[in-house]
C-alpha cells in the first residue's frame, strides 16, 4: 500500500534539513522509538506499541539508498518485525523537503508491504492511528527545530477513551501502525504508523 504524509515545520529549509538528517534527534521525536545501533550503512531501532495491558516491540533496520542534499531528497529502504512473530513489514520511503514561505514543507511517500497477522488489515485501518503518530512526531520535531529539547518518547498507545481490554484485532491494527511508524520515523532520520494536513 502507498501512504503519503505531508507536514510543515516552522524553520527555513536549510535549518530544517539539518535536523531531518540528524539520526538520533529525529528518532527521539518518533513516539515509542529508540535507536539501537549503527552497522555501516545499516541502522537498527525499535518501537514499543501498547493497547491497554497488551504490548509489543517492533525491531527494524533500514538502509539509506540515496540522498541529494542540493535537491533536499532522500530514499530509504527498511524492514521491521515483531519480536514475538506477529508479523513483519518492508518499506521504501522517499522524503522531499521544500521551502514554503520561509518555512519547510515535507512530503514522505511510503510504499509499505505487510505480512503475517497484521497483513489482514488494509489502509483504512492503518491511516487513522498513523495520523495520530505523525502528529506527535511533528510536534516534537517542531520543538527541536525552534530550539527546544525533544521529549522522551513514550510507547505508542491507544487514546485513554479506549477500553483497557482492547480486542485482539484492535491490538493487531495498532501493531500495523507501529510498523509503518517505525519505517517512517527511521527514514526521516536519514537512513532508516498519519496523514497530517500541511499547516498554513
Backbone as a printed PyTorch tensor [residue, N CA C, xyz], in Angstrom:
tensor([[[  0.8460,  -1.1870,   0.0000],
         [  0.0000,   0.0000,   0.0000],
         [  0.8830,   1.2390,   0.0000]],

        [[  0.3410,   2.3360,  -0.5060],
         [  1.0970,   3.5850,  -0.5530],
         [  0.5000,   4.5780,   0.4340]],

        [[  1.3520,   5.1920,   1.2490],
         [  0.9440,   6.2050,   2.2070],
         [  1.6690,   7.4930,   1.8670]],

        [[  0.9410,   8.6140,   1.8400],
         [  1.5480,   9.9140,   1.5840],
         [  1.3140,  10.7940,   2.8040]],

        [[  2.3950,  11.2500,   3.4150],
         [  2.3270,  12.0830,   4.6130],
         [  2.9200,  13.4460,   4.3040]],

        [[  2.2180,  14.5070,   4.6930],
         [  2.7000,  15.8620,   4.4710],
         [  2.6290,  16.6480,   5.7710]],

        [[  3.6480,  17.4560,   6.0210],
         [  3.6350,  18.3160,   7.1940],
         [  4.6020,  19.4660,   6.9520]],

        [[  4.5150,  20.5110,   7.7660],
         [  5.4510,  21.6250,   7.6730],
         [  6.0950,  21.8440,   9.0290]],

        [[  7.2830,  22.4120,   9.0180],
         [  7.9720,  22.7690,  10.2540],
         [  8.2870,  24.2540,  10.2000]],

        [[  8.2910,  24.8910,  11.3690],
         [  8.4730,  26.3400,  11.4400],
         [  9.9480,  26.7220,  11.4350]],

        [[ 10.6050,  26.4710,  10.3060],
         [ 12.0200,  26.8150,  10.1710],
         [ 12.3660,  26.9090,   8.6920]],

        [[ 13.4040,  27.6940,   8.3660],
         [ 13.8590,  27.7580,   6.9740],
         [ 14.3230,  26.3850,   6.5060]],

        [[ 14.3710,  26.2080,   5.1930],
         [ 14.6990,  24.9090,   4.6180],
         [ 16.0490,  24.3770,   5.0910]],

        [[ 17.0880,  25.2090,   5.0870],
         [ 18.4160,  24.7350,   5.4790],
         [ 18.4360,  24.2460,   6.9220]],

        [[ 17.7930,  24.9940,   7.8230],
         [ 17.7710,  24.6050,   9.2320],
         [ 16.9840,  23.3160,   9.4350]],

        [[ 15.8430,  23.2150,   8.7680],
         [ 15.0150,  22.0190,   8.9180],
         [ 15.7260,  20.7880,   8.3660]],

        [[ 16.3850,  20.9390,   7.2270],
         [ 17.0770,  19.7970,   6.6180],
         [ 18.1990,  19.2930,   7.5270]],

        [[ 18.8740,  20.2090,   8.2050],
         [ 19.9450,  19.8070,   9.1170],
         [ 19.4070,  18.9200,  10.2300]],

        [[ 18.2050,  19.2310,  10.7200],
         [ 17.6090,  18.4140,  11.7790],
         [ 17.0610,  17.1110,  11.2100]],

        [[ 16.4300,  17.1780,  10.0500],
         [ 15.8520,  15.9820,   9.4370],
         [ 16.9090,  14.9330,   9.1070]],

        [[ 18.1520,  15.3430,   8.9660],
         [ 19.2190,  14.3930,   8.6510],
         [ 20.0930,  14.0880,   9.8550]],

        [[ 19.6250,  14.4420,  11.0450],
         [ 20.3280,  14.1110,  12.2850],
         [ 19.6240,  12.9050,  12.9000]],

        [[ 20.2100,  11.7390,  12.7540],
         [ 19.5450,  10.4890,  13.1200],
         [ 19.0710,  10.4360,  14.5690]],

        [[ 19.9490,  10.5940,  15.5610],
         [ 19.4990,  10.4670,  16.9530],
         [ 18.3830,  11.4390,  17.3110]],

        [[ 18.4810,  12.6730,  16.8220],
         [ 17.4670,  13.6770,  17.1370],
         [ 16.1070,  13.2900,  16.5840]],

        [[ 16.0690,  12.8530,  15.3350],
         [ 14.7960,  12.5100,  14.7130],
         [ 14.1680,  11.2920,  15.3700]],

        [[ 14.9600,  10.2850,  15.6890],
         [ 14.4070,   9.0880,  16.3250],
         [ 13.7730,   9.4350,  17.6640]],

        [[ 14.3740,  10.3820,  18.3960],
         [ 13.7970,  10.7920,  19.6790],
         [ 12.4310,  11.4410,  19.5030]],

        [[ 12.1420,  11.9340,  18.3000],
         [ 10.8550,  12.5760,  18.0400],
         [  9.7600,  11.5780,  17.6770]],

        [[ 10.1210,  10.3380,  17.3810],
         [  9.1400,   9.3200,  17.0000],
         [  8.5930,   8.6580,  18.2600]],

        [[  7.2760,   8.7120,  18.5120],
         [  6.7060,   8.1130,  19.7210],
         [  7.0810,   6.6460,  19.8680]],

        [[  7.6820,   6.3050,  21.0080],
         [  7.9990,   4.9160,  21.3070],
         [  9.2540,   4.3740,  20.6690]],

        [[  9.9640,   5.1760,  19.8570],
         [ 11.1160,   4.6530,  19.1130],
         [ 12.4340,   4.9510,  19.8130]],

        [[ 13.3770,   4.0200,  19.6730],
         [ 14.7280,   4.2070,  20.1940],
         [ 15.7390,   3.6520,  19.1990]],

        [[ 16.8200,   4.3910,  19.0070],
         [ 17.8980,   3.9430,  18.1340],
         [ 18.7830,   2.9700,  18.9020]],

        [[ 19.0320,   1.8000,  18.3120],
         [ 19.8360,   0.7810,  18.9790],
         [ 21.3050,   0.8380,  18.5840]],

        [[ 21.5890,   0.7970,  17.2940],
         [ 22.9840,   0.7960,  16.8610],
         [ 23.0680,   1.0790,  15.3650]],

        [[ 24.3120,   1.3100,  14.9300],
         [ 24.5740,   1.5050,  13.5070],
         [ 25.6340,   0.5050,  13.0610]],

        [[ 25.3850,  -0.1460,  11.9210],
         [ 26.3440,  -1.0650,  11.3210],
         [ 26.6250,  -0.5830,   9.9010]],

        [[ 27.6290,   0.2460,   9.7440],
         [ 27.9260,   0.7860,   8.4250],
         [ 26.7780,   1.6160,   7.8960]],

        [[ 26.2180,   1.1950,   6.7540],
         [ 25.0990,   1.9300,   6.1540],
         [ 23.7540,   1.4990,   6.7280]],

        [[ 23.7600,   0.4990,   7.6190],
         [ 22.5180,  -0.0020,   8.2070],
         [ 22.3110,   0.5810,   9.6010]],

        [[ 21.0620,   0.9290,   9.8880],
         [ 20.7090,   1.4700,  11.1910],
         [ 19.6140,   0.6080,  11.8060]],

        [[ 19.7220,   0.3740,  13.1080],
         [ 18.7910,  -0.5050,  13.8070],
         [ 18.0730,   0.2810,  14.9060]],

        [[ 16.7660,   0.0510,  15.0160],
         [ 15.9730,   0.7280,  16.0370],
         [ 14.7990,  -0.1640,  16.4050]],

        [[ 14.0730,   0.2340,  17.4490],
         [ 12.8650,  -0.5000,  17.8180],
         [ 11.8140,   0.4940,  18.2990]],

        [[ 10.5590,   0.0680,  18.2660],
         [  9.4580,   0.9070,  18.7230],
         [  8.5340,   0.0580,  19.5820]],

        [[  8.0110,   0.6590,  20.6450],
         [  7.1100,  -0.0300,  21.5620],
         [  5.6660,   0.3740,  21.2830]],

        [[  4.7900,  -0.6020,  21.1720],
         [  3.3680,  -0.3810,  20.9040],
         [  2.5650,  -0.9960,  22.0390]],

        [[  1.5790,  -0.2530,  22.5640],
         [  0.7610,  -0.7680,  23.6620],
         [ -0.7120,  -0.4630,  23.4270]],

        [[ -1.5690,  -1.4270,  23.7410],
         [ -3.0170,  -1.2410,  23.7540],
         [ -3.5000,  -1.8070,  25.0760]],

        [[ -3.9210,  -0.9230,  26.0070],
         [ -4.2880,  -1.4070,  27.3320],
         [ -3.1170,  -2.1500,  27.9540]],

        [[ -3.3560,  -3.3670,  28.4630],
         [ -2.2800,  -4.1360,  29.0860],
         [ -1.4100,  -4.8870,  28.0880]],

        [[ -1.7640,  -4.8280,  26.8190],
         [ -1.0380,  -5.5940,  25.8120],
         [  0.0410,  -4.7280,  25.1750]],

        [[  1.2400,  -5.2790,  25.0730],
         [  2.3370,  -4.5350,  24.4730],
         [  3.1470,  -5.3970,  23.5310]],

        [[  3.8550,  -4.7680,  22.6210],
         [  4.7360,  -5.4890,  21.7210],
         [  5.8760,  -4.5720,  21.3080]],

        [[  6.9760,  -5.1740,  20.9030],
         [  8.1350,  -4.4120,  20.4590],
         [  8.4710,  -4.7880,  19.0240]],

        [[  8.6090,  -3.7910,  18.1820],
         [  8.9200,  -3.9880,  16.7770],
         [ 10.3660,  -3.5760,  16.5370]],

        [[ 11.1620,  -4.4770,  15.9970],
         [ 12.5630,  -4.1820,  15.7240],
         [ 12.7570,  -3.9760,  14.2380]],

        [[ 13.5230,  -2.9580,  13.8690],
         [ 13.6830,  -2.6550,  12.4600],
         [ 15.0930,  -2.2770,  12.0560]],

        [[ 15.3470,  -2.3890,  10.7780],
         [ 16.6240,  -1.9910,  10.1910],
         [ 16.3340,  -1.2700,   8.8850]],

        [[ 17.1190,  -0.2470,   8.5890],
         [ 16.9280,   0.4690,   7.3330],
         [ 18.2670,   0.9000,   6.7660]],

        [[ 18.2610,   1.0890,   5.4620],
         [ 19.4750,   1.4690,   4.7510],
         [ 19.2050,   2.6790,   3.8700]],

        [[ 20.0880,   3.6630,   3.9360],
         [ 19.9670,   4.8300,   3.0800],
         [ 20.3050,   4.4380,   1.6490]],

        [[ 19.3260,   4.5680,   0.7610],
         [ 19.5240,   4.2140,  -0.6460],
         [ 20.1550,   5.3680,  -1.4090]],

        [[ 19.6400,   6.5700,  -1.1980],
         [ 20.1950,   7.7440,  -1.8670],
         [ 19.8500,   8.9910,  -1.0750]],

        [[ 20.7040,  10.0060,  -1.1930],
         [ 20.4540,  11.2870,  -0.5380],
         [ 21.0320,  12.3980,  -1.3990]],

        [[ 20.1870,  13.3640,  -1.7440],
         [ 20.5950,  14.5010,  -2.5580],
         [ 20.3770,  15.7620,  -1.7280]],

        [[ 21.4470,  16.2580,  -1.1030],
         [ 21.3120,  17.4160,  -0.2290],
         [ 20.9290,  18.6780,  -0.9960]],

        [[ 21.3880,  18.8120,  -2.2340],
         [ 21.0550,  20.0070,  -3.0040],
         [ 19.5750,  20.0440,  -3.3700]],

        [[ 19.0020,  18.8720,  -3.6590],
         [ 17.5790,  18.7910,  -4.0060],
         [ 16.7040,  18.5440,  -2.7910]],

        [[ 17.3340,  18.3060,  -1.6380],
         [ 16.6150,  18.0090,  -0.3920],
         [ 15.7030,  16.7950,  -0.5700]],

        [[ 16.2780,  15.7130,  -1.0780],
         [ 15.5420,  14.4740,  -1.2680],
         [ 16.3580,  13.2960,  -0.7440]],

        [[ 15.6640,  12.2640,  -0.2500],
         [ 16.3350,  11.0370,   0.1500],
         [ 15.3950,   9.8520,  -0.0370]],

        [[ 15.9870,   8.6850,  -0.2570],
         [ 15.2280,   7.4470,  -0.3950],
         [ 15.8390,   6.4190,   0.5490]],

        [[ 14.9740,   5.7230,   1.2770],
         [ 15.4170,   4.7500,   2.2640],
         [ 14.6030,   3.4760,   2.1230]],

        [[ 15.2630,   2.3240,   2.2700],
         [ 14.5470,   1.0500,   2.3150],
         [ 14.6820,   0.4890,   3.7210]],

        [[ 13.6230,  -0.1500,   4.2160],
         [ 13.6740,  -0.6570,   5.5800],
         [ 12.8000,  -1.8690,   5.8000]],

        [[ 13.0970,  -2.6000,   6.8620],
         [ 12.2990,  -3.7470,   7.2810],
         [ 12.0880,  -3.6630,   8.7850]],

        [[ 10.9930,  -4.2520,   9.2510],
         [ 10.7270,  -4.3130,  10.6870],
         [  9.9370,  -5.5740,  10.9790]],

        [[ 10.1150,  -6.1250,  12.1750],
         [  9.4070,  -7.3530,  12.5460],
         [  9.0870,  -7.3440,  14.0310]],

        [[  7.9410,  -7.9190,  14.3650],
         [  7.5530,  -8.0770,  15.7610],
         [  8.4190,  -9.1590,  16.3930]],

        [[  8.9840,  -8.8730,  17.5480],
         [  9.8660,  -9.8310,  18.2070],
         [  9.1380, -11.0910,  18.6610]],

        [[  7.8010, -11.0390,  18.7020],
         [  7.0240, -12.2170,  19.0930],
         [  6.4240, -12.9280,  17.8830]],

        [[  6.7810, -12.5070,  16.6960],
         [  6.3690, -13.2150,  15.4940],
         [  4.9960, -12.9070,  14.9530]],

        [[  4.4000, -11.7540,  15.3100],
         [  3.0590, -11.4300,  14.8300],
         [  3.0320, -10.8680,  13.4140]],

        [[  4.1790, -10.5510,  12.8650],
         [  4.1870, -10.0380,  11.5080],
         [  5.4480,  -9.2680,  11.2070]],

        [[  5.5590,  -8.8470,   9.9520],
         [  6.7250,  -8.0760,   9.5330],
         [  6.3160,  -7.1130,   8.4280]],

        [[  7.2120,  -6.2230,   8.0840],
         [  6.9320,  -5.2400,   7.0520],
         [  8.1890,  -4.9040,   6.2740]],

        [[  7.9850,  -4.4830,   5.0310],
         [  9.0540,  -3.9280,   4.2150],
         [  8.5580,  -2.5890,   3.6920]],

        [[  9.4360,  -1.6100,   3.6480],
         [  9.0150,  -0.2830,   3.2000],
         [ 10.1150,   0.4000,   2.4070]],

        [[  9.6940,   1.1380,   1.3930],
         [ 10.5860,   2.0440,   0.6770],
         [ 10.0150,   3.4390,   0.8630]],

        [[ 10.8340,   4.3430,   1.3640],
         [ 10.3550,   5.6680,   1.7340],
         [ 11.1250,   6.7390,   0.9700]],

        [[ 10.3850,   7.6770,   0.3910],
         [ 11.0010,   8.8200,  -0.3040],
         [ 10.5780,  10.0960,   0.4110]],

        [[ 11.5570,  10.8930,   0.8210],
         [ 11.2990,  12.1360,   1.5310],
         [ 11.7730,  13.3080,   0.6870]],

        [[ 10.9200,  14.3170,   0.5700],
         [ 11.2580,  15.5320,  -0.1710],
         [ 10.9210,  16.7320,   0.7030]],

        [[ 11.8780,  17.6410,   0.8900],
         [ 11.6490,  18.8650,   1.6560],
         [ 11.7590,  20.0540,   0.7090]],

        [[ 10.9000,  21.0530,   0.9190],
         [ 10.9250,  22.2220,   0.0450],
         [ 10.5770,  23.4720,   0.8550]],

        [[ 11.0540,  24.6120,   0.3730],
         [ 10.7880,  25.8820,   1.0380],
         [  9.3590,  26.3210,   0.7660]],

        [[  8.7060,  26.8610,   1.8000],
         [  7.3260,  27.3220,   1.6480],
         [  7.1230,  28.5540,   2.5210]],

        [[  7.2770,  29.7160,   1.9190],
         [  7.0570,  30.9840,   2.6150],
         [  7.8750,  31.0840,   3.8950]],

        [[  9.1430,  30.7710,   3.8030],
         [ 10.0140,  30.8700,   4.9610],
         [  9.9680,  29.6830,   5.8950]],

        [[  9.1230,  28.7240,   5.6080],
         [  9.0290,  27.5100,   6.4070],
         [  9.4410,  26.3330,   5.5300]],

        [[  9.3480,  25.1190,   6.0690],
         [  9.7400,  23.9360,   5.3040],
         [  8.5840,  22.9570,   5.2250]],

        [[  8.1820,  22.6200,   4.0070],
         [  7.1420,  21.6170,   3.7820],
         [  7.8190,  20.2930,   3.4470]],

        [[  7.3530,  19.2320,   4.0650],
         [  7.9510,  17.9090,   3.8830],
         [  6.8880,  16.9390,   3.3800]],

        [[  7.2280,  16.1860,   2.3420],
         [  6.3490,  15.1410,   1.8190],
         [  7.0720,  13.8100,   1.9170]],

        [[  6.4230,  12.8330,   2.5300],
         [  7.0030,  11.5000,   2.6800],
         [  6.0760,  10.4980,   2.0050]],

        [[  6.5840,   9.7910,   1.0070],
         [  5.8130,   8.7760,   0.2940],
         [  6.3520,   7.4070,   0.6750]],

        [[  5.4940,   6.5560,   1.2300],
         [  5.9130,   5.2410,   1.7110],
         [  5.1890,   4.1390,   0.9510]],

        [[  5.9470,   3.2310,   0.3480],
         [  5.3980,   2.0070,  -0.2360],
         [  5.5840,   0.9140,   0.8010]],

        [[  4.4820,   0.4550,   1.3810],
         [  4.5180,  -0.4400,   2.5360],
         [  3.9170,  -1.7980,   2.2100]],

        [[  4.6310,  -2.8610,   2.5790],
         [  4.1360,  -4.2260,   2.4240],
         [  4.1280,  -4.9030,   3.7880]],

        [[  2.9710,  -5.4840,   4.1490],
         [  2.8220,  -6.1630,   5.4320],
         [  2.6680,  -7.6580,   5.2210]],

        [[  3.1670,  -8.4460,   6.1630],
         [  2.9970,  -9.8960,   6.1040],
         [  2.7230, -10.4230,   7.5030]],

        [[  2.1740, -11.6330,   7.5850],
         [  1.8210, -12.1890,   8.8830],
         [  0.4480, -11.7320,   9.3290]],

        [[  0.1830, -11.7690,  10.6400],
         [ -1.1460, -11.4510,  11.1610],
         [ -1.5730, -10.0230,  10.8600]],

        [[ -0.6160,  -9.1010,  10.8210],
         [ -1.0050,  -7.7100,  10.5910],
         [ -1.4080,  -7.4410,   9.1490]],

        [[ -1.1150,  -8.3850,   8.2450],
         [ -1.4190,  -8.1660,   6.8320],
         [ -2.9150,  -8.1760,   6.5460]],

        [[ -3.7380,  -8.6590,   7.4910],
         [ -5.1790,  -8.7210,   7.2670],
         [ -5.8230,  -7.3450,   7.3110]],

        [[ -5.0900,  -6.3440,   7.7770],
         [ -5.6490,  -5.0060,   7.8660],
         [ -5.1500,  -4.1440,   6.7210]],

        [[ -6.0810,  -3.4180,   6.1080],
         [ -5.7350,  -2.5900,   4.9660],
         [ -5.4740,  -1.1480,   5.3470]],

        [[ -5.3960,  -0.3160,   4.3230],
         [ -5.0700,   1.0920,   4.5110],
         [ -6.0880,   1.8060,   5.3840]],

        [[ -7.3610,   1.4190,   5.2580],
         [ -8.3930,   2.0760,   6.0430],
         [ -8.2030,   1.9180,   7.5310]],

        [[ -7.6130,   0.8020,   7.9500],
         [ -7.3630,   0.5760,   9.3650],
         [ -6.0750,   1.2300,   9.8250]],

        [[ -5.1180,   1.3660,   8.9230],
         [ -3.8040,   1.8680,   9.3000],
         [ -3.7390,   3.3890,   9.3700]],

        [[ -4.3790,   4.0730,   8.4310],
         [ -4.2390,   5.5240,   8.3360],
         [ -4.6640,   6.2860,   9.5920]],

        [[ -5.8270,   6.0010,  10.2350],
         [ -6.2400,   6.8140,  11.3790],
         [ -5.2190,   6.8770,  12.5080]],

        [[ -4.7050,   5.7240,  12.9290],
         [ -3.7270,   5.7380,  14.0110],
         [ -2.4130,   6.3300,  13.5270]],

        [[ -2.0630,   6.0770,  12.2710],
         [ -0.8440,   6.6550,  11.7180],
         [ -0.9050,   8.1800,  11.7710]],

        [[ -2.0830,   8.7400,  11.5190],
         [ -2.2390,  10.1890,  11.5830],
         [ -1.8840,  10.7260,  12.9610]],

        [[ -2.3330,  10.0360,  13.9900],
         [ -2.0350,  10.4810,  15.3580],
         [ -0.5460,  10.3850,  15.6540]],

        [[  0.0950,   9.3010,  15.2090],
         [  1.5200,   9.1140,  15.4620],
         [  2.3360,  10.2100,  14.7820]],

        [[  2.0130,  10.5030,  13.5240],
         [  2.7510,  11.5330,  12.8040],
         [  2.5350,  12.8930,  13.4450]],

        [[  1.3270,  13.1490,  13.9310],
         [  1.0610,  14.4140,  14.6000],
         [  1.9600,  14.6120,  15.8040]],

        [[  2.1330,  13.5650,  16.6130],
         [  3.0240,  13.6420,  17.7670],
         [  4.4640,  13.8620,  17.3240]],

        [[  4.8470,  13.1740,  16.2450],
         [  6.2050,  13.3190,  15.7280],
         [  6.4740,  14.7590,  15.3070]],

        [[  5.5390,  15.3590,  14.5620],
         [  5.7410,  16.7120,  14.0570],
         [  5.8150,  17.7130,  15.2000]],

        [[  5.0060,  17.5460,  16.2350],
         [  5.0540,  18.4490,  17.3820],
         [  6.4320,  18.4240,  18.0290]],

        [[  6.9940,  17.2330,  18.1970],
         [  8.3180,  17.1100,  18.8020],
         [  9.3970,  17.6650,  17.8810]],

        [[  9.2490,  17.4020,  16.5850],
         [ 10.2280,  17.9020,  15.6230],
         [ 10.2300,  19.4210,  15.6100]],

        [[  9.0540,  20.0330,  15.6210],
         [  8.9580,  21.4900,  15.6600],
         [  9.6940,  22.0470,  16.8730]],

        [[  9.4990,  21.4130,  18.0280],
         [ 10.1280,  21.8840,  19.2580],
         [ 11.6470,  21.8530,  19.1460]],

        [[ 12.1710,  20.7930,  18.5390],
         [ 13.6220,  20.6770,  18.3790],
         [ 14.1520,  21.7460,  17.4350]],

        [[ 13.4740,  21.9520,  16.3230],
         [ 13.9610,  22.8950,  15.3160],
         [ 13.9450,  24.3280,  15.8270]],

        [[ 12.9680,  24.6730,  16.6670],
         [ 12.9210,  26.0380,  17.1930],
         [ 13.7780,  26.2000,  18.4350]],

        [[ 14.4790,  25.1360,  18.8220],
         [ 15.4470,  25.2730,  19.9000],
         [ 15.1440,  24.5580,  21.1830]],

        [[ 14.0130,  23.8580,  21.2710],
         [ 13.6830,  23.1390,  22.4930],
         [ 14.0820,  21.6860,  22.4040]],

        [[ 14.1970,  21.0000,  23.5470],
         [ 14.5810,  19.5870,  23.5410],
         [ 13.4230,  18.6940,  23.1510]],

        [[ 13.7330,  17.5570,  22.5560],
         [ 12.6980,  16.5670,  22.2520],
         [ 12.3390,  15.8490,  23.5320]],

        [[ 11.0500,  15.6760,  23.7830],
         [ 10.6400,  14.9670,  24.9810],
         [ 10.9450,  13.4960,  24.8410]],

        [[ 11.0990,  12.8240,  25.9750],
         [ 11.3940,  11.3980,  25.9370],
         [ 10.2540,  10.6670,  25.2570]],

        [[ 10.5400,   9.7460,  24.3340],
         [  9.4910,   9.0520,  23.5920],
         [  8.7100,   8.0890,  24.4660]],

        [[  7.4020,   8.1940,  24.4180],
         [  6.5490,   7.2550,  25.1330],
         [  6.1810,   6.1270,  24.1960]],

        [[  5.6830,   5.0400,  24.7620],
         [  5.2120,   3.9460,  23.9210],
         [  3.9990,   4.4170,  23.1390]],

        [[  3.8420,   3.9310,  21.9290],
         [  2.6540,   4.2340,  21.1360],
         [  1.4710,   3.5640,  21.8050]],

        [[  0.4470,   4.3310,  22.1310],
         [ -0.7000,   3.7770,  22.8350],
         [ -1.9880,   4.2470,  22.2030]],

        [[ -3.0640,   3.5250,  22.4950],
         [ -4.3840,   3.9680,  22.1020],
         [ -4.8200,   5.0840,  23.0390]],

        [[ -5.7140,   6.0030,  22.5980],
         [ -6.1980,   7.0690,  23.4550],
         [ -6.8550,   6.5100,  24.7110]],

        [[ -6.8520,   7.2890,  25.8480],
         [ -7.4340,   6.8220,  27.1030],
         [ -8.8910,   6.4100,  26.9950]],

        [[ -9.6360,   6.9470,  26.0180],
         [-11.0470,   6.6190,  25.8920],
         [-11.2760,   5.1700,  25.4870]],

        [[-10.2430,   4.5070,  24.9880],
         [-10.3790,   3.1060,  24.6140],
         [-10.5290,   2.2530,  25.8700]],

        [[-11.2750,   1.1410,  25.8120],
         [-11.3550,   0.2540,  26.9620],
         [-10.0070,  -0.3730,  27.2350]],

        [[ -9.7140,  -0.6650,  28.5250],
         [ -8.4170,  -1.2140,  28.9130],
         [ -8.1780,  -2.5680,  28.2780]],

        [[ -9.2550,  -3.3260,  28.0550],
         [ -9.1000,  -4.6540,  27.4560],
         [ -9.4950,  -4.5830,  25.9880]],

        [[ -8.6080,  -4.0410,  25.1670],
         [ -8.9050,  -3.8830,  23.7460],
         [ -8.9490,  -5.2350,  23.0640]],

        [[ -9.9070,  -5.4440,  22.1400],
         [ -9.9770,  -6.7020,  21.4070],
         [ -8.6850,  -6.9420,  20.6410]],

        [[ -8.3440,  -8.1780,  20.4110],
         [ -7.1150,  -8.5160,  19.7100],
         [ -7.0130,  -7.8500,  18.3460]],

        [[ -8.1000,  -7.8040,  17.5310],
         [ -7.9690,  -7.1450,  16.2330],
         [ -7.4970,  -5.7010,  16.3490]],

        [[ -7.9590,  -4.9480,  17.3700],
         [ -7.5160,  -3.5760,  17.5470],
         [ -6.0310,  -3.5370,  17.8670]],

        [[ -5.5770,  -4.4990,  18.6530],
         [ -4.1640,  -4.5640,  19.0060],
         [ -3.3200,  -4.8130,  17.7710]],

        [[ -3.7780,  -5.7290,  16.9180],
         [ -3.0230,  -6.0350,  15.7100],
         [ -3.0430,  -4.8400,  14.7580]],

        [[ -4.1770,  -4.1340,  14.7040],
         [ -4.2460,  -2.9450,  13.8690],
         [ -3.2270,  -1.9120,  14.3260]],

        [[ -3.1260,  -1.6900,  15.6350],
         [ -2.1610,  -0.7370,  16.1540],
         [ -0.7430,  -1.2070,  15.8680]],

        [[ -0.5360,  -2.5090,  15.9010],
         [  0.7870,  -3.0490,  15.5860],
         [  1.1730,  -2.7010,  14.1580]],

        [[  0.2030,  -2.8180,  13.2490],
         [  0.4790,  -2.4650,  11.8570],
         [  0.8880,  -1.0040,  11.7520]],

        [[  0.2190,  -0.1440,  12.5200],
         [  0.5870,   1.2620,  12.5280],
         [  1.9670,   1.4630,  13.1220]],

        [[  2.2980,   0.6400,  14.0970],
         [  3.6270,   0.7340,  14.6860],
         [  4.7010,   0.4100,  13.6780]],

        [[  4.4580,  -0.6270,  12.8860],
         [  5.4070,  -0.9790,  11.8320],
         [  5.5970,   0.2020,  10.8810]],

        [[  4.4800,   0.7700,  10.4330],
         [  4.5610,   1.8930,   9.5000],
         [  5.2560,   3.0810,  10.1460]],

        [[  4.9340,   3.3350,  11.4160],
         [  5.5580,   4.4470,  12.1190],
         [  7.0520,   4.2770,  12.2700]],

        [[  7.4900,   3.0530,  12.5490],
         [  8.9210,   2.7980,  12.6890],
         [  9.6350,   3.0460,  11.3710]],

        [[  9.0950,   2.5130,  10.2890],
         [  9.7310,   2.7020,   8.9810],
         [  9.7910,   4.1770,   8.6190]],

        [[  8.6910,   4.8970,   8.8580],
         [  8.6390,   6.3120,   8.5320],
         [  9.6140,   7.1070,   9.3830]],

        [[  9.5950,   6.8640,  10.6880],
         [ 10.4690,   7.6160,  11.5820],
         [ 11.9310,   7.4040,  11.2890]],

        [[ 12.3190,   6.1720,  11.0520],
         [ 13.7130,   5.8860,  10.7630],
         [ 14.1220,   6.4830,   9.4260]],

        [[ 13.2160,   6.4650,   8.4740],
         [ 13.5410,   7.0190,   7.1610],
         [ 13.7770,   8.5160,   7.2490]],

        [[ 12.9030,   9.2130,   7.9560],
         [ 13.0610,  10.6450,   8.0960],
         [ 14.3880,  10.9480,   8.7760]],

        [[ 14.8390,  10.0340,   9.6080],
         [ 16.1080,  10.2180,  10.2890],
         [ 17.3020,   9.9360,   9.4140]],

        [[ 17.1730,  10.0240,   8.1170],
         [ 18.2400,   9.9440,   7.1190],
         [ 18.5050,   8.5410,   6.6240]],

        [[ 18.1360,   7.5700,   7.3550],
         [ 18.5020,   6.2310,   6.9680],
         [ 17.3340,   5.3100,   7.0060]],

        [[ 16.5870,   5.6230,   7.9010],
         [ 16.2860,   4.3910,   8.1150],
         [ 17.7650,   4.4100,   8.1690]],

        [[  3.2160,   4.8800,  11.7710],
         [  2.2170,   4.1810,  11.5410],
         [  1.5330,   5.1980,  11.6460]],

        [[  0.7640,   9.1810,   9.5620],
         [ -0.5650,   9.6500,   9.7270],
         [ -0.5970,  10.7670,   8.8000]],

        [[ -1.5290,  10.8140,   8.1730],
         [ -1.5990,  11.8440,   7.1580],
         [ -1.9500,  13.1520,   7.8440]],

        [[ -0.9650,  14.0400,   8.0110],
         [ -1.1900,  15.3130,   8.6940],
         [ -1.3290,  16.4150,   7.6510]],

        [[ -2.4220,  17.1760,   7.6900],
         [ -2.5610,  18.2550,   6.7150],
         [ -1.4220,  19.2640,   6.8480]],

        [[ -1.0000,  19.8190,   5.7310],
         [  0.0410,  20.8400,   5.7710],
         [ -0.5020,  22.0640,   6.4780]],

        [[  0.2240,  22.5410,   7.4880],
         [ -0.2270,  23.7040,   8.2410],
         [  0.0690,  24.9770,   7.4700]],

        [[ -0.9250,  25.7940,   7.3670],
         [ -0.7840,  27.0280,   6.5790],
         [ -0.2160,  28.1470,   7.4360]]])
